[in-house]
Amino acid sequence: MGRTVRTFRDAVDYEEKKWMGFRRTLGKKHRNNVDTIFDSARKMADAGTMIVTPRTMEVILFSAILEILERFEIIEEKIESLEGRIKERTE
């Protein structure tokens, strides 16, 4: 019989379990942030499976970084919009 290759999602779950002791020692806010990091990896699991020999934690952290950058872009757009509205009212 052939060997069964673990899916990327299973690999993320495995990494998350490895970090549970660390997570438990954190305050609630930071525990939620740890959860968000692993959730980010699950959202991008399809891309994670495309890496031939992934170092799972690298993909997890890279996924979290991508999500953070996306949130920054949204915040920047909102700030620019608000600044534009303020400028219009002061002119």
Distance bins in CASP14 RR format, pairs under 12 A and 6 or more apart:
PFRMAT RR
TARGET T0000
AUTHOR 0000-0000-0000
RMODE 2
METHOD distances of the structure
MODEL  1
4 10 0 0 0 0 0 1 0 0 0 0 0
5 11 0 0 0 0 1 0 0 0 0 0 0
5 49 0 0 0 0 0 1 0 0 0 0 0
5 52 0 0 0 0 0 1 0 0 0 0 0
5 53 0 0 0 0 0 1 0 0 0 0 0
5 54 0 0 0 0 0 1 0 0 0 0 0
6 12 0 0 0 0 0 1 0 0 0 0 0
6 13 0 0 0 0 1 0 0 0 0 0 0
6 14 1 0 0 1 0 0 0 0 0 0 0
6 15 0 0 0 0 0 1 0 0 0 0 0
6 49 0 0 0 0 0 1 0 0 0 0 0
6 54 0 0 0 0 0 1 0 0 0 0 0
6 56 0 0 0 0 1 0 0 0 0 0 0
7 13 0 0 0 0 1 0 0 0 0 0 0
7 14 0 0 0 0 0 1 0 0 0 0 0
7 42 0 0 0 0 0 1 0 0 0 0 0
7 45 0 0 0 0 1 0 0 0 0 0 0
7 46 0 0 0 0 0 1 0 0 0 0 0
7 48 0 0 0 0 0 1 0 0 0 0 0
7 49 1 0 0 1 0 0 0 0 0 0 0
7 54 0 0 0 0 0 1 0 0 0 0 0
7 56 0 0 0 0 0 1 0 0 0 0 0
8 14 0 0 0 0 0 1 0 0 0 0 0
8 15 0 0 0 0 0 1 0 0 0 0 0
8 41 0 0 0 0 1 0 0 0 0 0 0
8 42 0 0 0 0 1 0 0 0 0 0 0
8 43 0 0 0 0 0 1 0 0 0 0 0
8 44 0 0 0 0 1 0 0 0 0 0 0
8 45 1 0 1 0 0 0 0 0 0 0 0
8 46 0 0 0 0 1 0 0 0 0 0 0
8 47 0 0 0 0 1 0 0 0 0 0 0
8 48 1 0 1 0 0 0 0 0 0 0 0
8 49 1 0 1 0 0 0 0 0 0 0 0
8 50 0 0 0 0 1 0 0 0 0 0 0
8 51 0 0 0 0 1 0 0 0 0 0 0
8 52 0 0 0 0 0 1 0 0 0 0 0
8 53 0 0 0 0 0 1 0 0 0 0 0
8 54 1 0 0 1 0 0 0 0 0 0 0
8 55 0 0 0 0 0 1 0 0 0 0 0
8 56 1 0 0 1 0 0 0 0 0 0 0
8 59 1 0 0 1 0 0 0 0 0 0 0
8 60 0 0 0 0 1 0 0 0 0 0 0
8 63 0 0 0 0 0 1 0 0 0 0 0
9 15 0 0 0 0 0 1 0 0 0 0 0
9 16 0 0 0 0 0 1 0 0 0 0 0
9 38 0 0 0 0 0 1 0 0 0 0 0
9 39 0 0 0 0 0 1 0 0 0 0 0
9 41 0 0 0 0 1 0 0 0 0 0 0
9 42 1 0 0 1 0 0 0 0 0 0 0
9 43 0 0 0 0 0 1 0 0 0 0 0
9 44 0 0 0 0 0 1 0 0 0 0 0
9 45 1 0 1 0 0 0 0 0 0 0 0
9 46 0 0 0 0 1 0 0 0 0 0 0
9 48 0 0 0 0 1 0 0 0 0 0 0
9 49 0 0 0 0 1 0 0 0 0 0 0
9 54 0 0 0 0 0 1 0 0 0 0 0
9 56 0 0 0 0 0 1 0 0 0 0 0
9 59 0 0 0 0 0 1 0 0 0 0 0
9 60 0 0 0 0 0 1 0 0 0 0 0
10 16 0 0 0 0 0 1 0 0 0 0 0
10 17 0 0 0 0 0 1 0 0 0 0 0
10 41 0 0 0 0 0 1 0 0 0 0 0
10 42 0 0 0 0 0 1 0 0 0 0 0
10 45 0 0 0 0 1 0 0 0 0 0 0
10 49 0 0 0 0 0 1 0 0 0 0 0
10 56 0 0 0 0 1 0 0 0 0 0 0
11 17 0 0 0 0 0 1 0 0 0 0 0
11 18 0 0 0 0 0 1 0 0 0 0 0
11 38 0 0 0 0 0 1 0 0 0 0 0
11 41 0 0 0 0 1 0 0 0 0 0 0
11 42 0 0 0 0 0 1 0 0 0 0 0
11 45 0 0 0 0 1 0 0 0 0 0 0
11 48 0 0 0 0 1 0 0 0 0 0 0
11 49 0 0 0 0 1 0 0 0 0 0 0
11 51 0 0 0 0 0 1 0 0 0 0 0
11 53 0 0 0 0 0 1 0 0 0 0 0
11 54 1 0 0 1 0 0 0 0 0 0 0
11 55 0 0 0 0 1 0 0 0 0 0 0
11 56 1 0 1 0 0 0 0 0 0 0 0
11 57 0 0 0 0 1 0 0 0 0 0 0
11 58 0 0 0 0 0 1 0 0 0 0 0
11 59 0 0 0 0 1 0 0 0 0 0 0
11 60 0 0 0 0 1 0 0 0 0 0 0
12 18 0 0 0 0 0 1 0 0 0 0 0
12 19 0 0 0 0 0 1 0 0 0 0 0
12 37 0 0 0 0 0 1 0 0 0 0 0
12 38 1 0 0 1 0 0 0 0 0 0 0
12 39 0 0 0 0 1 0 0 0 0 0 0
12 40 0 0 0 0 1 0 0 0 0 0 0
12 41 1 0 1 0 0 0 0 0 0 0 0
12 42 1 0 1 0 0 0 0 0 0 0 0
12 43 0 0 0 0 0 1 0 0 0 0 0
12 44 0 0 0 0 1 0 0 0 0 0 0
12 45 1 0 0 1 0 0 0 0 0 0 0
12 48 0 0 0 0 1 0 0 0 0 0 0
12 49 0 0 0 0 0 1 0 0 0 0 0
12 54 0 0 0 0 0 1 0 0 0 0 0
12 56 1 0 0 1 0 0 0 0 0 0 0
12 57 0 0 0 0 1 0 0 0 0 0 0
12 58 0 0 0 0 0 1 0 0 0 0 0
12 59 0 0 0 0 1 0 0 0 0 0 0
12 60 1 0 0 1 0 0 0 0 0 0 0
12 61 0 0 0 0 0 1 0 0 0 0 0
12 63 0 0 0 0 1 0 0 0 0 0 0
12 64 0 0 0 0 0 1 0 0 0 0 0
13 19 0 0 0 0 0 1 0 0 0 0 0
13 20 0 0 0 0 0 1 0 0 0 0 0
13 38 0 0 0 0 1 0 0 0 0 0 0
13 39 0 0 0 0 0 1 0 0 0 0 0
13 41 0 0 0 0 1 0 0 0 0 0 0
13 42 0 0 0 0 1 0 0 0 0 0 0
13 45 0 0 0 0 0 1 0 0 0 0 0
13 56 0 0 0 0 1 0 0 0 0 0 0
13 60 0 0 0 0 0 1 0 0 0 0 0
14 20 0 0 0 0 0 1 0 0 0 0 0
14 38 0 0 0 0 0 1 0 0 0 0 0
14 41 0 0 0 0 0 1 0 0 0 0 0
14 56 1 0 0 1 0 0 0 0 0 0 0
14 57 0 0 0 0 0 1 0 0 0 0 0
14 60 0 0 0 0 0 1 0 0 0 0 0
15 22 0 0 0 0 0 1 0 0 0 0 0
15 23 0 0 0 0 0 1 0 0 0 0 0
15 34 0 0 0 0 0 1 0 0 0 0 0
15 37 0 0 0 0 1 0 0 0 0 0 0
15 38 1 0 0 1 0 0 0 0 0 0 0
15 41 0 0 0 0 1 0 0 0 0 0 0
15 42 0 0 0 0 0 1 0 0 0 0 0
15 54 0 0 0 0 0 1 0 0 0 0 0
15 55 0 0 0 0 1 0 0 0 0 0 0
15 56 1 0 1 0 0 0 0 0 0 0 0
15 57 1 0 1 0 0 0 0 0 0 0 0
15 58 0 0 0 0 0 1 0 0 0 0 0
15 59 0 0 0 0 1 0 0 0 0 0 0
15 60 1 0 0 1 0 0 0 0 0 0 0
15 61 0 0 0 0 0 1 0 0 0 0 0
15 63 0 0 0 0 0 1 0 0 0 0 0
16 22 0 0 0 0 0 1 0 0 0 0 0
16 23 0 0 0 0 1 0 0 0 0 0 0
16 31 0 0 0 0 0 1 0 0 0 0 0
16 34 0 0 0 0 1 0 0 0 0 0 0
16 35 0 0 0 0 1 0 0 0 0 0 0
16 36 0 0 0 0 0 1 0 0 0 0 0
16 37 0 0 0 0 1 0 0 0 0 0 0
16 38 1 0 1 0 0 0 0 0 0 0 0
16 39 0 0 0 0 1 0 0 0 0 0 0
16 40 0 0 0 0 0 1 0 0 0 0 0
16 41 0 0 0 0 1 0 0 0 0 0 0
16 42 0 0 0 0 1 0 0 0 0 0 0
16 56 0 0 0 0 1 0 0 0 0 0 0
16 57 0 0 0 0 0 1 0 0 0 0 0
16 60 0 0 0 0 1 0 0 0 0 0 0
17 23 0 0 0 0 1 0 0 0 0 0 0
17 24 0 0 0 0 0 1 0 0 0 0 0
17 38 0 0 0 0 0 1 0 0 0 0 0
17 56 0 0 0 0 0 1 0 0 0 0 0
18 34 0 0 0 0 0 1 0 0 0 0 0
18 38 0 0 0 0 0 1 0 0 0 0 0
18 56 0 0 0 0 1 0 0 0 0 0 0
18 57 0 0 0 0 1 0 0 0 0 0 0
18 60 0 0 0 0 0 1 0 0 0 0 0
19 25 0 0 0 0 0 1 0 0 0 0 0
19 26 0 0 0 0 0 1 0 0 0 0 0
19 30 0 0 0 0 0 1 0 0 0 0 0
19 31 0 0 0 0 0 1 0 0 0 0 0
19 33 0 0 0 0 0 1 0 0 0 0 0
19 34 1 0 0 1 0 0 0 0 0 0 0
19 35 0 0 0 0 0 1 0 0 0 0 0
19 37 0 0 0 0 1 0 0 0 0 0 0
19 38 0 0 0 0 1 0 0 0 0 0 0
19 41 0 0 0 0 0 1 0 0 0 0 0
19 56 0 0 0 0 0 1 0 0 0 0 0
19 57 0 0 0 0 1 0 0 0 0 0 0
19 60 0 0 0 0 1 0 0 0 0 0 0
19 61 0 0 0 0 0 1 0 0 0 0 0
20 26 0 0 0 0 0 1 0 0 0 0 0
20 31 0 0 0 0 0 1 0 0 0 0 0
20 34 0 0 0 0 1 0 0 0 0 0 0
20 35 0 0 0 0 0 1 0 0 0 0 0
20 38 0 0 0 0 0 1 0 0 0 0 0
21 31 0 0 0 0 0 1 0 0 0 0 0
21 34 0 0 0 0 0 1 0 0 0 0 0
22 30 0 0 0 0 1 0 0 0 0 0 0
22 31 0 0 0 0 1 0 0 0 0 0 0
22 33 0 0 0 0 0 1 0 0 0 0 0
22 34 1 0 0 1 0 0 0 0 0 0 0
22 37 0 0 0 0 0 1 0 0 0 0 0
23 30 0 0 0 0 1 0 0 0 0 0 0
23 31 1 0 1 0 0 0 0 0 0 0 0
23 32 0 0 0 0 1 0 0 0 0 0 0
23 33 0 0 0 0 1 0 0 0 0 0 0
23 34 1 0 1 0 0 0 0 0 0 0 0
23 35 1 0 0 1 0 0 0 0 0 0 0
23 36 0 0 0 0 0 1 0 0 0 0 0
23 37 0 0 0 0 1 0 0 0 0 0 0
23 38 0 0 0 0 1 0 0 0 0 0 0
24 30 0 0 0 0 0 1 0 0 0 0 0
24 31 1 0 0 1 0 0 0 0 0 0 0
24 34 0 0 0 0 1 0 0 0 0 0 0
25 31 0 0 0 0 1 0 0 0 0 0 0
25 34 0 0 0 0 0 1 0 0 0 0 0
26 32 0 0 0 0 1 0 0 0 0 0 0
26 33 0 0 0 0 1 0 0 0 0 0 0
26 34 1 0 0 1 0 0 0 0 0 0 0
26 35 0 0 0 0 0 1 0 0 0 0 0
26 37 0 0 0 0 0 1 0 0 0 0 0
27 33 0 0 0 0 1 0 0 0 0 0 0
27 34 0 0 0 0 1 0 0 0 0 0 0
28 34 0 0 0 0 0 1 0 0 0 0 0
28 35 0 0 0 0 0 1 0 0 0 0 0
29 35 0 0 0 0 0 1 0 0 0 0 0
29 36 0 0 0 0 0 1 0 0 0 0 0
30 36 0 0 0 0 0 1 0 0 0 0 0
30 37 0 0 0 0 0 1 0 0 0 0 0
31 37 0 0 0 0 0 1 0 0 0 0 0
31 38 0 0 0 0 0 1 0 0 0 0 0
32 38 0 0 0 0 0 1 0 0 0 0 0
32 39 0 0 0 0 0 1 0 0 0 0 0
33 39 0 0 0 0 0 1 0 0 0 0 0
33 40 0 0 0 0 0 1 0 0 0 0 0
33 64 0 0 0 0 1 0 0 0 0 0 0
33 67 0 0 0 0 0 1 0 0 0 0 0
33 68 0 0 0 0 0 1 0 0 0 0 0
34 40 0 0 0 0 0 1 0 0 0 0 0
34 41 0 0 0 0 0 1 0 0 0 0 0
34 60 0 0 0 0 0 1 0 0 0 0 0
34 61 0 0 0 0 0 1 0 0 0 0 0
34 64 0 0 0 0 1 0 0 0 0 0 0
35 41 0 0 0 0 0 1 0 0 0 0 0
35 42 0 0 0 0 0 1 0 0 0 0 0
35 60 0 0 0 0 0 1 0 0 0 0 0
35 64 0 0 0 0 0 1 0 0 0 0 0
36 42 0 0 0 0 0 1 0 0 0 0 0
36 43 0 0 0 0 0 1 0 0 0 0 0
36 60 0 0 0 0 0 1 0 0 0 0 0
36 61 0 0 0 0 0 1 0 0 0 0 0
36 63 0 0 0 0 0 1 0 0 0 0 0
36 64 1 0 0 1 0 0 0 0 0 0 0
36 65 0 0 0 0 0 1 0 0 0 0 0
36 67 1 0 0 1 0 0 0 0 0 0 0
36 68 0 0 0 0 1 0 0 0 0 0 0
36 71 0 0 0 0 0 1 0 0 0 0 0
37 43 0 0 0 0 0 1 0 0 0 0 0
37 44 0 0 0 0 0 1 0 0 0 0 0
37 57 0 0 0 0 1 0 0 0 0 0 0
37 59 0 0 0 0 0 1 0 0 0 0 0
37 60 1 0 0 1 0 0 0 0 0 0 0
37 61 1 0 0 1 0 0 0 0 0 0 0
37 62 0 0 0 0 0 1 0 0 0 0 0
37 63 1 0 0 1 0 0 0 0 0 0 0
37 64 1 0 1 0 0 0 0 0 0 0 0
37 65 0 0 0 0 1 0 0 0 0 0 0
37 66 0 0 0 0 0 1 0 0 0 0 0
37 67 0 0 0 0 1 0 0 0 0 0 0
37 68 0 0 0 0 1 0 0 0 0 0 0
38 44 0 0 0 0 0 1 0 0 0 0 0
38 45 0 0 0 0 0 1 0 0 0 0 0
38 56 0 0 0 0 0 1 0 0 0 0 0
38 57 0 0 0 0 0 1 0 0 0 0 0
38 59 0 0 0 0 0 1 0 0 0 0 0
38 60 1 0 0 1 0 0 0 0 0 0 0
38 61 0 0 0 0 0 1 0 0 0 0 0
38 63 0 0 0 0 1 0 0 0 0 0 0
38 64 0 0 0 0 1 0 0 0 0 0 0
38 67 0 0 0 0 0 1 0 0 0 0 0
39 45 0 0 0 0 0 1 0 0 0 0 0
39 60 0 0 0 0 0 1 0 0 0 0 0
39 63 0 0 0 0 1 0 0 0 0 0 0
39 64 0 0 0 0 1 0 0 0 0 0 0
39 67 0 0 0 0 1 0 0 0 0 0 0
40 47 0 0 0 0 0 1 0 0 0 0 0
40 48 0 0 0 0 0 1 0 0 0 0 0
40 59 0 0 0 0 0 1 0 0 0 0 0
40 60 1 0 0 1 0 0 0 0 0 0 0
40 61 0 0 0 0 1 0 0 0 0 0 0
40 62 0 0 0 0 1 0 0 0 0 0 0
40 63 1 0 1 0 0 0 0 0 0 0 0
40 64 1 0 1 0 0 0 0 0 0 0 0
40 65 0 0 0 0 1 0 0 0 0 0 0
40 66 1 0 0 1 0 0 0 0 0 0 0
40 67 1 0 1 0 0 0 0 0 0 0 0
40 68 0 0 0 0 1 0 0 0 0 0 0
40 69 0 0 0 0 0 1 0 0 0 0 0
40 70 0 0 0 0 1 0 0 0 0 0 0
40 71 0 0 0 0 0 1 0 0 0 0 0
41 47 0 0 0 0 1 0 0 0 0 0 0
41 48 1 0 0 1 0 0 0 0 0 0 0
41 49 0 0 0 0 0 1 0 0 0 0 0
41 51 0 0 0 0 0 1 0 0 0 0 0
41 54 0 0 0 0 0 1 0 0 0 0 0
41 56 0 0 0 0 1 0 0 0 0 0 0
41 57 0 0 0 0 1 0 0 0 0 0 0
41 58 0 0 0 0 0 1 0 0 0 0 0
41 59 1 0 0 1 0 0 0 0 0 0 0
41 60 1 0 1 0 0 0 0 0 0 0 0
41 61 0 0 0 0 1 0 0 0 0 0 0
41 62 0 0 0 0 1 0 0 0 0 0 0
41 63 1 0 1 0 0 0 0 0 0 0 0
41 64 1 0 0 1 0 0 0 0 0 0 0
41 65 0 0 0 0 0 1 0 0 0 0 0
41 66 0 0 0 0 0 1 0 0 0 0 0
41 67 0 0 0 0 1 0 0 0 0 0 0
42 48 0 0 0 0 0 1 0 0 0 0 0
42 49 0 0 0 0 0 1 0 0 0 0 0
42 56 0 0 0 0 0 1 0 0 0 0 0
42 59 0 0 0 0 0 1 0 0 0 0 0
42 60 0 0 0 0 1 0 0 0 0 0 0
42 63 0 0 0 0 1 0 0 0 0 0 0
42 64 0 0 0 0 0 1 0 0 0 0 0
42 67 0 0 0 0 0 1 0 0 0 0 0
43 59 0 0 0 0 0 1 0 0 0 0 0
43 60 0 0 0 0 0 1 0 0 0 0 0
43 63 1 0 0 1 0 0 0 0 0 0 0
43 64 0 0 0 0 1 0 0 0 0 0 0
43 66 0 0 0 0 1 0 0 0 0 0 0
43 67 1 0 0 1 0 0 0 0 0 0 0
43 70 0 0 0 0 0 1 0 0 0 0 0
44 50 0 0 0 0 0 1 0 0 0 0 0
44 51 0 0 0 0 0 1 0 0 0 0 0
44 54 0 0 0 0 0 1 0 0 0 0 0
44 59 1 0 0 1 0 0 0 0 0 0 0
44 60 0 0 0 0 1 0 0 0 0 0 0
44 61 0 0 0 0 0 1 0 0 0 0 0
44 62 0 0 0 0 1 0 0 0 0 0 0
44 63 1 0 1 0 0 0 0 0 0 0 0
44 64 0 0 0 0 1 0 0 0 0 0 0
44 65 0 0 0 0 0 1 0 0 0 0 0
44 66 1 0 0 1 0 0 0 0 0 0 0
44 67 0 0 0 0 1 0 0 0 0 0 0
44 70 0 0 0 0 0 1 0 0 0 0 0
45 51 0 0 0 0 0 1 0 0 0 0 0
45 54 0 0 0 0 0 1 0 0 0 0 0
45 56 0 0 0 0 0 1 0 0 0 0 0
45 59 0 0 0 0 1 0 0 0 0 0 0
45 60 0 0 0 0 0 1 0 0 0 0 0
45 63 0 0 0 0 1 0 0 0 0 0 0
46 59 0 0 0 0 0 1 0 0 0 0 0
46 63 0 0 0 0 0 1 0 0 0 0 0
47 54 0 0 0 0 0 1 0 0 0 0 0
47 59 0 0 0 0 1 0 0 0 0 0 0
47 60 0 0 0 0 0 1 0 0 0 0 0
47 62 0 0 0 0 1 0 0 0 0 0 0
47 63 1 0 0 1 0 0 0 0 0 0 0
47 66 0 0 0 0 1 0 0 0 0 0 0
48 54 1 0 0 1 0 0 0 0 0 0 0
48 55 0 0 0 0 0 1 0 0 0 0 0
48 56 0 0 0 0 1 0 0 0 0 0 0
48 58 0 0 0 0 0 1 0 0 0 0 0
48 59 1 0 1 0 0 0 0 0 0 0 0
48 60 0 0 0 0 1 0 0 0 0 0 0
48 62 0 0 0 0 1 0 0 0 0 0 0
48 63 1 0 0 1 0 0 0 0 0 0 0
48 66 0 0 0 0 0 1 0 0 0 0 0
49 56 0 0 0 0 0 1 0 0 0 0 0
49 59 0 0 0 0 1 0 0 0 0 0 0
50 59 0 0 0 0 1 0 0 0 0 0 0
51 58 0 0 0 0 1 0 0 0 0 0 0
51 59 1 0 0 1 0 0 0 0 0 0 0
51 60 0 0 0 0 0 1 0 0 0 0 0
51 62 0 0 0 0 1 0 0 0 0 0 0
51 63 0 0 0 0 0 1 0 0 0 0 0
52 59 0 0 0 0 0 1 0 0 0 0 0
53 59 0 0 0 0 0 1 0 0 0 0 0
54 60 0 0 0 0 1 0 0 0 0 0 0
54 61 0 0 0 0 0 1 0 0 0 0 0
54 62 0 0 0 0 1 0 0 0 0 0 0
54 63 0 0 0 0 0 1 0 0 0 0 0
55 61 0 0 0 0 1 0 0 0 0 0 0
55 62 0 0 0 0 1 0 0 0 0 0 0
56 62 0 0 0 0 0 1 0 0 0 0 0
56 63 0 0 0 0 0 1 0 0 0 0 0
57 63 0 0 0 0 0 1 0 0 0 0 0
57 64 0 0 0 0 0 1 0 0 0 0 0
58 64 0 0 0 0 0 1 0 0 0 0 0
58 65 0 0 0 0 0 1 0 0 0 0 0
59 65 0 0 0 0 0 1 0 0 0 0 0
59 66 0 0 0 0 0 1 0 0 0 0 0
60 66 0 0 0 0 0 1 0 0 0 0 0
60 67 0 0 0 0 0 1 0 0 0 0 0
61 67 0 0 0 0 0 1 0 0 0 0 0
61 68 0 0 0 0 0 1 0 0 0 0 0
62 68 0 0 0 0 0 1 0 0 0 0 0
62 69 0 0 0 0 0 1 0 0 0 0 0
63 69 0 0 0 0 0 1 0 0 0 0 0
63 70 0 0 0 0 0 1 0 0 0 0 0
64 70 0 0 0 0 0 1 0 0 0 0 0
64 71 0 0 0 0 0 1 0 0 0 0 0
65 71 0 0 0 0 0 1 0 0 0 0 0
65 72 0 0 0 0 0 1 0 0 0 0 0
66 72 0 0 0 0 0 1 0 0 0 0 0
66 73 0 0 0 0 0 1 0 0 0 0 0
67 73 0 0 0 0 0 1 0 0 0 0 0
67 74 0 0 0 0 0 1 0 0 0 0 0
68 74 0 0 0 0 0 1 0 0 0 0 0
68 75 0 0 0 0 0 1 0 0 0 0 0
69 75 0 0 0 0 0 1 0 0 0 0 0
69 76 0 0 0 0 0 1 0 0 0 0 0
70 76 0 0 0 0 0 1 0 0 0 0 0
70 77 0 0 0 0 0 1 0 0 0 0 0
71 77 0 0 0 0 0 1 0 0 0 0 0
71 78 0 0 0 0 0 1 0 0 0 0 0
72 78 0 0 0 0 0 1 0 0 0 0 0
72 79 0 0 0 0 0 1 0 0 0 0 0
73 79 0 0 0 0 0 1 0 0 0 0 0
73 80 0 0 0 0 0 1 0 0 0 0 0
74 80 0 0 0 0 0 1 0 0 0 0 0
74 81 0 0 0 0 0 1 0 0 0 0 0
75 81 0 0 0 0 0 1 0 0 0 0 0
75 82 0 0 0 0 0 1 0 0 0 0 0
76 82 0 0 0 0 0 1 0 0 0 0 0
76 83 0 0 0 0 0 1 0 0 0 0 0
77 83 0 0 0 0 0 1 0 0 0 0 0
77 84 0 0 0 0 0 1 0 0 0 0 0
78 84 0 0 0 0 0 1 0 0 0 0 0
78 85 0 0 0 0 0 1 0 0 0 0 0
79 85 0 0 0 0 0 1 0 0 0 0 0
79 86 0 0 0 0 0 1 0 0 0 0 0
80 86 0 0 0 0 0 1 0 0 0 0 0
80 87 0 0 0 0 0 1 0 0 0 0 0
81 87 0 0 0 0 0 1 0 0 0 0 0
81 88 0 0 0 0 0 1 0 0 0 0 0
82 88 0 0 0 0 0 1 0 0 0 0 0
82 89 0 0 0 0 0 1 0 0 0 0 0
83 89 0 0 0 0 0 1 0 0 0 0 0
83 90 0 0 0 0 0 1 0 0 0 0 0
84 90 0 0 0 0 1 0 0 0 0 0 0
84 91 0 0 0 0 0 1 0 0 0 0 0
85 91 0 0 0 0 0 1 0 0 0 0 0
END
